[in-house]
Amino acid sequence: MTDKLLTTTDVSQLLDVSEVTVKRWAREHLIKSVKQGSELVFPEEDVLKYKEIHDRLKK
């Protein structure tokens, strides 16, 4: 288990979507996010799980 946190930019590049989309998904609780100061960050483990699902749906 990893405790690495990804930025909105990291997640948008990993999932090949815009940062606006990542923020919307976080707001809609489709992807787990944590507020760290004024930044929104994402647990890497949760993002990778979401990526698996996202990739399957894109096919």
PyMOL Python script that loads the backbone (N, CA, C, O; Angstrom):
from pymol import cmd

cmd.read_pdbstr("""\
ATOM      1  N   MET A   1       0.848  -1.180   0.000  1.00  0.00           N
ATOM      2  CA  MET A   1       0.000   0.000   0.000  1.00  0.00           C
ATOM      3  C   MET A   1       0.892   1.240   0.000  1.00  0.00           C
ATOM      4  O   MET A   1       1.869   1.329   0.744  1.00  0.00           O
ATOM      5  N   THR A   2       0.532   2.180  -0.844  1.00  0.00           N
ATOM      6  CA  THR A   2       1.333   3.388  -0.958  1.00  0.00           C
ATOM      7  C   THR A   2       0.559   4.596  -0.427  1.00  0.00           C
ATOM      8  O   THR A   2      -0.662   4.678  -0.556  1.00  0.00           O
ATOM      9  N   ASP A   3       1.287   5.511   0.163  1.00  0.00           N
ATOM     10  CA  ASP A   3       0.657   6.718   0.689  1.00  0.00           C
ATOM     11  C   ASP A   3       0.932   7.916  -0.211  1.00  0.00           C
ATOM     12  O   ASP A   3       0.700   9.056   0.190  1.00  0.00           O
ATOM     13  N   LYS A   4       1.423   7.670  -1.422  1.00  0.00           N
ATOM     14  CA  LYS A   4       1.775   8.750  -2.325  1.00  0.00           C
ATOM     15  C   LYS A   4       0.517   9.500  -2.755  1.00  0.00           C
ATOM     16  O   LYS A   4      -0.510   8.896  -3.064  1.00  0.00           O
ATOM     17  N   LEU A   5       0.619  10.823  -2.769  1.00  0.00           N
ATOM     18  CA  LEU A   5      -0.489  11.669  -3.187  1.00  0.00           C
ATOM     19  C   LEU A   5      -0.150  12.313  -4.526  1.00  0.00           C
ATOM     20  O   LEU A   5       0.973  12.769  -4.743  1.00  0.00           O
ATOM     21  N   LEU A   6      -1.126  12.344  -5.411  1.00  0.00           N
ATOM     22  CA  LEU A   6      -0.949  12.923  -6.740  1.00  0.00           C
ATOM     23  C   LEU A   6      -1.685  14.249  -6.841  1.00  0.00           C
ATOM     24  O   LEU A   6      -2.734  14.439  -6.225  1.00  0.00           O
ATOM     25  N   THR A   7      -1.127  15.158  -7.618  1.00  0.00           N
ATOM     26  CA  THR A   7      -1.783  16.446  -7.849  1.00  0.00           C
ATOM     27  C   THR A   7      -2.860  16.290  -8.911  1.00  0.00           C
ATOM     28  O   THR A   7      -2.946  15.258  -9.577  1.00  0.00           O
ATOM     29  N   THR A   8      -3.669  17.308  -9.059  1.00  0.00           N
ATOM     30  CA  THR A   8      -4.696  17.320 -10.100  1.00  0.00           C
ATOM     31  C   THR A   8      -4.050  17.165 -11.476  1.00  0.00           C
ATOM     32  O   THR A   8      -4.568  16.451 -12.334  1.00  0.00           O
ATOM     33  N   THR A   9      -2.923  17.833 -11.680  1.00  0.00           N
ATOM     34  CA  THR A   9      -2.201  17.735 -12.948  1.00  0.00           C
ATOM     35  C   THR A   9      -1.725  16.311 -13.193  1.00  0.00           C
ATOM     36  O   THR A   9      -1.868  15.791 -14.300  1.00  0.00           O
ATOM     37  N   ASP A  10      -1.159  15.676 -12.170  1.00  0.00           N
ATOM     38  CA  ASP A  10      -0.695  14.291 -12.295  1.00  0.00           C
ATOM     39  C   ASP A  10      -1.842  13.375 -12.718  1.00  0.00           C
ATOM     40  O   ASP A  10      -1.699  12.555 -13.625  1.00  0.00           O
ATOM     41  N   VAL A  11      -2.971  13.529 -12.050  1.00  0.00           N
ATOM     42  CA  VAL A  11      -4.127  12.663 -12.316  1.00  0.00           C
ATOM     43  C   VAL A  11      -4.664  12.912 -13.726  1.00  0.00           C
ATOM     44  O   VAL A  11      -5.004  11.965 -14.435  1.00  0.00           O
ATOM     45  N   SER A  12      -4.741  14.168 -14.131  1.00  0.00           N
ATOM     46  CA  SER A  12      -5.267  14.472 -15.465  1.00  0.00           C
ATOM     47  C   SER A  12      -4.374  13.874 -16.549  1.00  0.00           C
ATOM     48  O   SER A  12      -4.873  13.385 -17.562  1.00  0.00           O
ATOM     49  N   GLN A  13      -3.057  13.910 -16.342  1.00  0.00           N
ATOM     50  CA  GLN A  13      -2.134  13.322 -17.317  1.00  0.00           C
ATOM     51  C   GLN A  13      -2.230  11.802 -17.310  1.00  0.00           C
ATOM     52  O   GLN A  13      -2.207  11.173 -18.368  1.00  0.00           O
ATOM     53  N   LEU A  14      -2.336  11.220 -16.140  1.00  0.00           N
ATOM     54  CA  LEU A  14      -2.422   9.764 -16.014  1.00  0.00           C
ATOM     55  C   LEU A  14      -3.693   9.220 -16.671  1.00  0.00           C
ATOM     56  O   LEU A  14      -3.667   8.179 -17.328  1.00  0.00           O
ATOM     57  N   LEU A  15      -4.798   9.933 -16.488  1.00  0.00           N
ATOM     58  CA  LEU A  15      -6.077   9.465 -17.017  1.00  0.00           C
ATOM     59  C   LEU A  15      -6.398  10.044 -18.392  1.00  0.00           C
ATOM     60  O   LEU A  15      -7.408   9.683 -18.997  1.00  0.00           O
ATOM     61  N   ASP A  16      -5.544  10.939 -18.887  1.00  0.00           N
ATOM     62  CA  ASP A  16      -5.725  11.566 -20.194  1.00  0.00           C
ATOM     63  C   ASP A  16      -7.062  12.310 -20.290  1.00  0.00           C
ATOM     64  O   ASP A  16      -7.814  12.166 -21.254  1.00  0.00           O
ATOM     65  N   VAL A  17      -7.326  13.109 -19.255  1.00  0.00           N
ATOM     66  CA  VAL A  17      -8.504  13.975 -19.217  1.00  0.00           C
ATOM     67  C   VAL A  17      -8.047  15.352 -18.729  1.00  0.00           C
ATOM     68  O   VAL A  17      -6.912  15.512 -18.280  1.00  0.00           O
ATOM     69  N   SER A  18      -8.923  16.327 -18.818  1.00  0.00           N
ATOM     70  CA  SER A  18      -8.556  17.675 -18.372  1.00  0.00           C
ATOM     71  C   SER A  18      -8.574  17.777 -16.845  1.00  0.00           C
ATOM     72  O   SER A  18      -9.185  16.957 -16.159  1.00  0.00           O
ATOM     73  N   GLU A  19      -7.899  18.787 -16.337  1.00  0.00           N
ATOM     74  CA  GLU A  19      -7.906  19.034 -14.893  1.00  0.00           C
ATOM     75  C   GLU A  19      -9.314  19.377 -14.418  1.00  0.00           C
ATOM     76  O   GLU A  19      -9.696  19.029 -13.301  1.00  0.00           O
ATOM     77  N   VAL A  20     -10.078  20.050 -15.255  1.00  0.00           N
ATOM     78  CA  VAL A  20     -11.471  20.383 -14.914  1.00  0.00           C
ATOM     79  C   VAL A  20     -12.274  19.099 -14.696  1.00  0.00           C
ATOM     80  O   VAL A  20     -13.082  19.014 -13.771  1.00  0.00           O
ATOM     81  N   THR A  21     -12.048  18.114 -15.545  1.00  0.00           N
ATOM     82  CA  THR A  21     -12.744  16.829 -15.412  1.00  0.00           C
ATOM     83  C   THR A  21     -12.358  16.142 -14.112  1.00  0.00           C
ATOM     84  O   THR A  21     -13.219  15.612 -13.410  1.00  0.00           O
ATOM     85  N   VAL A  22     -11.067  16.146 -13.786  1.00  0.00           N
ATOM     86  CA  VAL A  22     -10.606  15.527 -12.537  1.00  0.00           C
ATOM     87  C   VAL A  22     -11.272  16.203 -11.341  1.00  0.00           C
ATOM     88  O   VAL A  22     -11.737  15.524 -10.426  1.00  0.00           O
ATOM     89  N   LYS A  23     -11.322  17.529 -11.341  1.00  0.00           N
ATOM     90  CA  LYS A  23     -11.950  18.261 -10.232  1.00  0.00           C
ATOM     91  C   LYS A  23     -13.436  17.953 -10.142  1.00  0.00           C
ATOM     92  O   LYS A  23     -13.983  17.841  -9.044  1.00  0.00           O
ATOM     93  N   ARG A  24     -14.097  17.815 -11.296  1.00  0.00           N
ATOM     94  CA  ARG A  24     -15.529  17.490 -11.300  1.00  0.00           C
ATOM     95  C   ARG A  24     -15.746  16.097 -10.733  1.00  0.00           C
ATOM     96  O   ARG A  24     -16.654  15.884  -9.929  1.00  0.00           O
ATOM     97  N   TRP A  25     -14.909  15.142 -11.152  1.00  0.00           N
ATOM     98  CA  TRP A  25     -15.020  13.777 -10.630  1.00  0.00           C
ATOM     99  C   TRP A  25     -14.811  13.766  -9.120  1.00  0.00           C
ATOM    100  O   TRP A  25     -15.496  13.032  -8.407  1.00  0.00           O
ATOM    101  N   ALA A  26     -13.880  14.567  -8.630  1.00  0.00           N
ATOM    102  CA  ALA A  26     -13.636  14.646  -7.184  1.00  0.00           C
ATOM    103  C   ALA A  26     -14.856  15.248  -6.486  1.00  0.00           C
ATOM    104  O   ALA A  26     -15.289  14.752  -5.446  1.00  0.00           O
ATOM    105  N   ARG A  27     -15.398  16.301  -7.054  1.00  0.00           N
ATOM    106  CA  ARG A  27     -16.566  16.966  -6.465  1.00  0.00           C
ATOM    107  C   ARG A  27     -17.768  16.018  -6.434  1.00  0.00           C
ATOM    108  O   ARG A  27     -18.567  16.047  -5.498  1.00  0.00           O
ATOM    109  N   GLU A  28     -17.886  15.179  -7.464  1.00  0.00           N
ATOM    110  CA  GLU A  28     -18.996  14.221  -7.560  1.00  0.00           C
ATOM    111  C   GLU A  28     -18.692  12.907  -6.836  1.00  0.00           C
ATOM    112  O   GLU A  28     -19.476  11.961  -6.908  1.00  0.00           O
ATOM    113  N   HIS A  29     -17.555  12.851  -6.142  1.00  0.00           N
ATOM    114  CA  HIS A  29     -17.128  11.676  -5.366  1.00  0.00           C
ATOM    115  C   HIS A  29     -16.949  10.436  -6.233  1.00  0.00           C
ATOM    116  O   HIS A  29     -17.171   9.316  -5.772  1.00  0.00           O
ATOM    117  N   LEU A  30     -16.550  10.632  -7.487  1.00  0.00           N
ATOM    118  CA  LEU A  30     -16.253   9.500  -8.356  1.00  0.00           C
ATOM    119  C   LEU A  30     -14.820   9.035  -8.168  1.00  0.00           C
ATOM    120  O   LEU A  30     -14.480   7.890  -8.466  1.00  0.00           O
ATOM    121  N   ILE A  31     -13.982   9.941  -7.668  1.00  0.00           N
ATOM    122  CA  ILE A  31     -12.591   9.625  -7.401  1.00  0.00           C
ATOM    123  C   ILE A  31     -12.231  10.265  -6.056  1.00  0.00           C
ATOM    124  O   ILE A  31     -12.567  11.421  -5.796  1.00  0.00           O
ATOM    125  N   LYS A  32     -11.551   9.504  -5.216  1.00  0.00           N
ATOM    126  CA  LYS A  32     -11.250   9.979  -3.860  1.00  0.00           C
ATOM    127  C   LYS A  32     -10.227  11.114  -3.905  1.00  0.00           C
ATOM    128  O   LYS A  32      -9.217  11.026  -4.603  1.00  0.00           O
ATOM    129  N   SER A  33     -10.502  12.177  -3.153  1.00  0.00           N
ATOM    130  CA  SER A  33      -9.580  13.303  -3.072  1.00  0.00           C
ATOM    131  C   SER A  33      -9.485  13.794  -1.635  1.00  0.00           C
ATOM    132  O   SER A  33     -10.358  13.530  -0.809  1.00  0.00           O
ATOM    133  N   VAL A  34      -8.411  14.510  -1.360  1.00  0.00           N
ATOM    134  CA  VAL A  34      -8.160  15.051  -0.027  1.00  0.00           C
ATOM    135  C   VAL A  34      -7.732  16.498  -0.199  1.00  0.00           C
ATOM    136  O   VAL A  34      -6.911  16.802  -1.065  1.00  0.00           O
ATOM    137  N   LYS A  35      -8.270  17.381   0.604  1.00  0.00           N
ATOM    138  CA  LYS A  35      -7.863  18.781   0.577  1.00  0.00           C
ATOM    139  C   LYS A  35      -6.611  18.914   1.431  1.00  0.00           C
ATOM    140  O   LYS A  35      -6.618  18.550   2.607  1.00  0.00           O
ATOM    141  N   GLN A  36      -5.545  19.430   0.850  1.00  0.00           N
ATOM    142  CA  GLN A  36      -4.293  19.615   1.566  1.00  0.00           C
ATOM    143  C   GLN A  36      -3.925  21.096   1.423  1.00  0.00           C
ATOM    144  O   GLN A  36      -3.345  21.512   0.420  1.00  0.00           O
ATOM    145  N   GLY A  37      -4.274  21.878   2.445  1.00  0.00           N
ATOM    146  CA  GLY A  37      -4.137  23.335   2.330  1.00  0.00           C
ATOM    147  C   GLY A  37      -5.153  23.820   1.319  1.00  0.00           C
ATOM    148  O   GLY A  37      -6.349  23.568   1.464  1.00  0.00           O
ATOM    149  N   SER A  38      -4.684  24.517   0.292  1.00  0.00           N
ATOM    150  CA  SER A  38      -5.592  24.982  -0.756  1.00  0.00           C
ATOM    151  C   SER A  38      -5.578  24.051  -1.967  1.00  0.00           C
ATOM    152  O   SER A  38      -6.286  24.285  -2.947  1.00  0.00           O
ATOM    153  N   GLU A  39      -4.772  23.000  -1.893  1.00  0.00           N
ATOM    154  CA  GLU A  39      -4.630  22.053  -3.012  1.00  0.00           C
ATOM    155  C   GLU A  39      -5.505  20.822  -2.822  1.00  0.00           C
ATOM    156  O   GLU A  39      -5.769  20.389  -1.700  1.00  0.00           O
ATOM    157  N   LEU A  40      -5.942  20.278  -3.934  1.00  0.00           N
ATOM    158  CA  LEU A  40      -6.674  19.027  -3.953  1.00  0.00           C
ATOM    159  C   LEU A  40      -5.682  17.951  -4.376  1.00  0.00           C
ATOM    160  O   LEU A  40      -5.046  18.077  -5.422  1.00  0.00           O
ATOM    161  N   VAL A  41      -5.542  16.901  -3.584  1.00  0.00           N
ATOM    162  CA  VAL A  41      -4.622  15.814  -3.913  1.00  0.00           C
ATOM    163  C   VAL A  41      -5.384  14.488  -3.893  1.00  0.00           C
ATOM    164  O   VAL A  41      -6.463  14.375  -3.313  1.00  0.00           O
ATOM    165  N   PHE A  42      -4.789  13.499  -4.543  1.00  0.00           N
ATOM    166  CA  PHE A  42      -5.468  12.233  -4.760  1.00  0.00           C
ATOM    167  C   PHE A  42      -4.560  11.078  -4.357  1.00  0.00           C
ATOM    168  O   PHE A  42      -3.414  11.023  -4.803  1.00  0.00           O
ATOM    169  N   PRO A  43      -5.038  10.152  -3.525  1.00  0.00           N
ATOM    170  CA  PRO A  43      -4.229   8.979  -3.174  1.00  0.00           C
ATOM    171  C   PRO A  43      -3.933   8.154  -4.433  1.00  0.00           C
ATOM    172  O   PRO A  43      -4.842   7.783  -5.177  1.00  0.00           O
ATOM    173  N   GLU A  44      -2.647   7.877  -4.653  1.00  0.00           N
ATOM    174  CA  GLU A  44      -2.240   7.176  -5.873  1.00  0.00           C
ATOM    175  C   GLU A  44      -2.951   5.833  -6.035  1.00  0.00           C
ATOM    176  O   GLU A  44      -3.370   5.485  -7.139  1.00  0.00           O
ATOM    177  N   GLU A  45      -3.087   5.092  -4.964  1.00  0.00           N
ATOM    178  CA  GLU A  45      -3.728   3.775  -5.032  1.00  0.00           C
ATOM    179  C   GLU A  45      -5.159   3.880  -5.578  1.00  0.00           C
ATOM    180  O   GLU A  45      -5.571   3.068  -6.407  1.00  0.00           O
ATOM    181  N   ASP A  46      -5.908   4.879  -5.109  1.00  0.00           N
ATOM    182  CA  ASP A  46      -7.285   5.065  -5.563  1.00  0.00           C
ATOM    183  C   ASP A  46      -7.333   5.506  -7.028  1.00  0.00           C
ATOM    184  O   ASP A  46      -8.213   5.089  -7.781  1.00  0.00           O
ATOM    185  N   VAL A  47      -6.385   6.348  -7.421  1.00  0.00           N
ATOM    186  CA  VAL A  47      -6.333   6.802  -8.810  1.00  0.00           C
ATOM    187  C   VAL A  47      -6.045   5.626  -9.746  1.00  0.00           C
ATOM    188  O   VAL A  47      -6.649   5.513 -10.812  1.00  0.00           O
ATOM    189  N   LEU A  48      -5.127   4.760  -9.345  1.00  0.00           N
ATOM    190  CA  LEU A  48      -4.801   3.609 -10.187  1.00  0.00           C
ATOM    191  C   LEU A  48      -5.980   2.644 -10.312  1.00  0.00           C
ATOM    192  O   LEU A  48      -6.194   2.056 -11.373  1.00  0.00           O
ATOM    193  N   LYS A  49      -6.738   2.482  -9.241  1.00  0.00           N
ATOM    194  CA  LYS A  49      -7.951   1.654  -9.312  1.00  0.00           C
ATOM    195  C   LYS A  49      -8.956   2.286 -10.274  1.00  0.00           C
ATOM    196  O   LYS A  49      -9.566   1.602 -11.097  1.00  0.00           O
ATOM    197  N   TYR A  50      -9.116   3.603 -10.154  1.00  0.00           N
ATOM    198  CA  TYR A  50     -10.047   4.310 -11.029  1.00  0.00           C
ATOM    199  C   TYR A  50      -9.588   4.200 -12.479  1.00  0.00           C
ATOM    200  O   TYR A  50     -10.410   4.051 -13.384  1.00  0.00           O
ATOM    201  N   LYS A  51      -8.272   4.274 -12.703  1.00  0.00           N
ATOM    202  CA  LYS A  51      -7.720   4.179 -14.059  1.00  0.00           C
ATOM    203  C   LYS A  51      -8.074   2.847 -14.700  1.00  0.00           C
ATOM    204  O   LYS A  51      -8.414   2.801 -15.882  1.00  0.00           O
ATOM    205  N   GLU A  52      -8.000   1.758 -13.932  1.00  0.00           N
ATOM    206  CA  GLU A  52      -8.379   0.447 -14.469  1.00  0.00           C
ATOM    207  C   GLU A  52      -9.818   0.473 -14.986  1.00  0.00           C
ATOM    208  O   GLU A  52     -10.095   0.009 -16.093  1.00  0.00           O
ATOM    209  N   ILE A  53     -10.718   1.010 -14.189  1.00  0.00           N
ATOM    210  CA  ILE A  53     -12.120   1.090 -14.570  1.00  0.00           C
ATOM    211  C   ILE A  53     -12.304   2.022 -15.760  1.00  0.00           C
ATOM    212  O   ILE A  53     -13.006   1.696 -16.717  1.00  0.00           O
ATOM    213  N   HIS A  54     -11.669   3.176 -15.687  1.00  0.00           N
ATOM    214  CA  HIS A  54     -11.765   4.183 -16.749  1.00  0.00           C
ATOM    215  C   HIS A  54     -11.278   3.611 -18.075  1.00  0.00           C
ATOM    216  O   HIS A  54     -11.908   3.827 -19.110  1.00  0.00           O
ATOM    217  N   ASP A  55     -10.160   2.880 -18.053  1.00  0.00           N
ATOM    218  CA  ASP A  55      -9.612   2.287 -19.276  1.00  0.00           C
ATOM    219  C   ASP A  55     -10.561   1.253 -19.871  1.00  0.00           C
ATOM    220  O   ASP A  55     -10.715   1.173 -21.090  1.00  0.00           O
ATOM    221  N   ARG A  56     -11.188   0.472 -19.021  1.00  0.00           N
ATOM    222  CA  ARG A  56     -12.145  -0.530 -19.514  1.00  0.00           C
ATOM    223  C   ARG A  56     -13.348   0.131 -20.167  1.00  0.00           C
ATOM    224  O   ARG A  56     -13.860  -0.363 -21.171  1.00  0.00           O
ATOM    225  N   LEU A  57     -13.801   1.245 -19.604  1.00  0.00           N
ATOM    226  CA  LEU A  57     -14.972   1.937 -20.148  1.00  0.00           C
ATOM    227  C   LEU A  57     -14.669   2.660 -21.464  1.00  0.00           C
ATOM    228  O   LEU A  57     -15.566   2.858 -22.283  1.00  0.00           O
ATOM    229  N   LYS A  58     -13.422   3.050 -21.665  1.00  0.00           N
ATOM    230  CA  LYS A  58     -13.039   3.750 -22.886  1.00  0.00           C
ATOM    231  C   LYS A  58     -13.018   2.839 -24.099  1.00  0.00           C
ATOM    232  O   LYS A  58     -13.077   3.325 -25.229  1.00  0.00           O
ATOM    233  N   LYS A  59     -12.936   1.524 -23.896  1.00  0.00           N
ATOM    234  CA  LYS A  59     -12.855   0.569 -25.022  1.00  0.00           C
ATOM    235  C   LYS A  59     -14.163   0.458 -25.754  1.00  0.00           C
ATOM    236  O   LYS A  59     -14.266  -0.297 -26.721  1.00  0.00           O
TER     237      LYS A  59
END
""", "prot")
cmd.dss("prot")
cmd.show_as("cartoon", "prot")
cmd.util.cbc("prot")
cmd.orient("prot")
